[in-house]
Amino acid sequence: MTDDIDYSKFGYRLDLERPDQLLAASTPLPADLMRGFAEPEEIDPRQWHVIENQSSLGSCQGHALSSVVELCYYIATGQVIHFSEMFAYLGTQKLDGLLGRDVGSTIEGGMRLATQYGLCPVEVMPYPNPARYTSRIPEIAWSAAEPFKIRSSSFCRSYEDVYKYLASGQGGVEIGIGWGNFDSDGLVESYRPGRGGHAVAFLGYSRRKDSQGRKYLWMANSWDESWGNKGWAEVSPRAVDQMCNSSGTVMIGLSDLSTPEPRLVDWRERSIFA
């Protein structure tokens, strides 16, 4: 990374990230987690997850965090709930010491918010329309977030880590990266970092496979449905490993489970938004 990178561009503060703290709080995934467990052929979150638009705000980490917690809730209950992206953003900023300026937030701060305080439903704190920055967090949002806490996080260092996390039904994976060469067609075959930090979420995987039979991952972006494949991208295992090998990348799995154990993901439930 060079000194002319705009770390607040897009909203992920990779210059302020604390991977050592993420690692210290991490629950390791057991080496035998998938033993005897038949993972689903695919996990397609497009059936229920709504792609949102961060617009001009640097709230990408809030969008990615709320998306991952929504996945955890869906796996656990079979129901869809829309968590507040703005609470996820401003609450993280508060823990990061950045509240008061629209300058982005960190994955580590988001992990602490989700585990210590939870996320509130969007009805309690809607995303501003038109988009504008405010530092005000309604007091009721904190109490409304209390029932929706994440119980564990797991540091992911490779495609295999991410795939195992998703396939075994732990939850979703939040990613902070140097936003790079992502084509607009929604298919990402390779990755190289760019100038600006961005946060996105891996929420499942498709039936598309690479030459080694490994599944492509579904990545949700917060730039509305005009980006990629209606807001989604299929990311190759090669590209995921390239992301992991970049010094500007953090990937953290978040789960409502305190101890990792396999559980099936039921994708038959139709979204209440359909």
CORQUIZI-V188953 format. One line per field, one symbol per residue. phi: phi as a letter, one per 40 degrees, with the letter a starting at -180 (. if undefined). psi: psi as a letter, one per 40 degrees, with the letter a starting at -180 (. if undefined). burial: 1 if it has 9 or more other C-alpha atoms within 8 Angstrom, else 0. A space follows every 10 residues. Layout:
# CORQUIZI-V188953
phi = ???
psi = ???
burial = ???
This chain:
# CORQUIZI-V188953
phi = .bcccccccg hccccbcbcc cccccccccc cbdccgbccc cabbcccbcc cbbcfcccbd cccccccccc cdccccbgbb bbcccccccc ccdcccgbch bcbgabcccc ccccccbgbc ccccacccbc cacabcbddc cccccdcbcc babbcbbadc ccccccccgc ibbcbbbccb cccccgbbca aacbchcabb bcbiabccbc ccgcccccbc bbbgcccfcf gbacbcddcc ccccccccbb bbcbacccbd acacccbccc cccc
psi = iieehgeehd ehgddeigdd ddddeihihi dfdehehgii dihgeeddhh hihebeiffd dddddddddd ddddddeeih ihihdddddd dddddefehe hgfaiidddd dddddddaii idddgihhhi hihiehhhdd ddddddegii eiihhheidd dddddddefd aihhhhihhb ghieeehhdi hiiaghhiha hheaiaehia eeeiiiihhh iffaeeibgf eiihhidddd ddddeheehh hhhhiehdhh iiiihhedhi iee.
burial = 0000001111 1111001000 0110011000 0011000000 0011100100 1101001111 1111111111 1111100111 0011111111 1111110110 0011111111 1111101111 1101111000 1000001000 1101110111 1111110110 1111111111 1111111111 1000011101 1010111111 1111110011 0000111111 1111101110 1111111111 1111000111 1111111001 0100001000 1000
